[in-house]
Amino acid sequence: DAGVIQSPRHEVTEMGQEVTLRCKLISGHNSLFWYRQTMMRGLELLIYFNNNVPIDDSGMPEDRFSAKMPNASFSTLKIQPSEPRDSAVYFCASSFGVRQTEAFFGQGTRLTVV
Amino acid sequence: ELKVEQNPLFLSMQEGKNYTIYCNYSTTSDRLYWYRQDPGKSLESLFVLLSNGAVKQEGRLMASLDTKARLSTLHITAAVHDLSATYFCAAAGGTSYGKLTFGQGTILTVHP
């Protein structure tokens, strides 16, 4: 299995633009987690899904952020409009089950908003 | 709200020495994870600890969990340069069942 696949790996965009980050889960996994990593705040959980249903989105910082799972193997995280403070590395992780006996992380998307 | 604190945050070690990283968490958690992150890379799962008294070992790393003390340790034995990385612990539980709360991370540098 190729593992959790994120795209793009790097994204540079101008403030105000829409950004879409993508994540493909490991085959057979049914839980999906989006994390954000910054120097100031460390690793923060933004949202997680189980069986395509959002379970906890309390970490989503603002209405500018939205996440979807259009099918069981794919998720998107959208920021519209983007702001410089959104600059971070965004990771998705997948596991089988919500109890996360083991969660596997993707390589991350490094987002820079200028 | 579940909080996770690691110490030390920075650790500079000589090769061959032993040391321990501590991870304290604030409320009941039934799962504790250790991850490794190399600079610019993703997080690699090292250990998953699921019960009080659990101990797991892989190479020069050994992790343990004391749920009564709300403490997990990552012990490094005879450090080598290849262990240089950032180590995170994460606890699951609190008000949101599937949520992992991460510690700040410990930046480990092993010197010759």
Boltz contact constraints between the chains, C-beta under 6 A:
constraints:
  - contact:
      token1: [A, 42]
      token2: [B, 104]
      max_distance: 6.0
  - contact:
      token1: [A, 43]
      token2: [B, 102]
      max_distance: 6.0
  - contact:
      token1: [A, 45]
      token2: [B, 99]
      max_distance: 6.0
  - contact:
      token1: [A, 48]
      token2: [B, 98]
      max_distance: 6.0
  - contact:
      token1: [A, 55]
      token2: [B, 98]
      max_distance: 6.0
  - contact:
      token1: [A, 56]
      token2: [B, 96]
      max_distance: 6.0
  - contact:
      token1: [A, 56]
      token2: [B, 99]
      max_distance: 6.0
  - contact:
      token1: [A, 98]
      token2: [B, 98]
      max_distance: 6.0
  - contact:
      token1: [A, 102]
      token2: [B, 45]
      max_distance: 6.0
  - contact:
      token1: [A, 102]
      token2: [B, 48]
      max_distance: 6.0
  - contact:
      token1: [A, 105]
      token2: [B, 42]
      max_distance: 6.0
  - contact:
      token1: [A, 105]
      token2: [B, 43]
      max_distance: 6.0
  - contact:
      token1: [A, 107]
      token2: [B, 42]
      max_distance: 6.0
  - contact:
      token1: [A, 108]
      token2: [B, 42]
      max_distance: 6.0
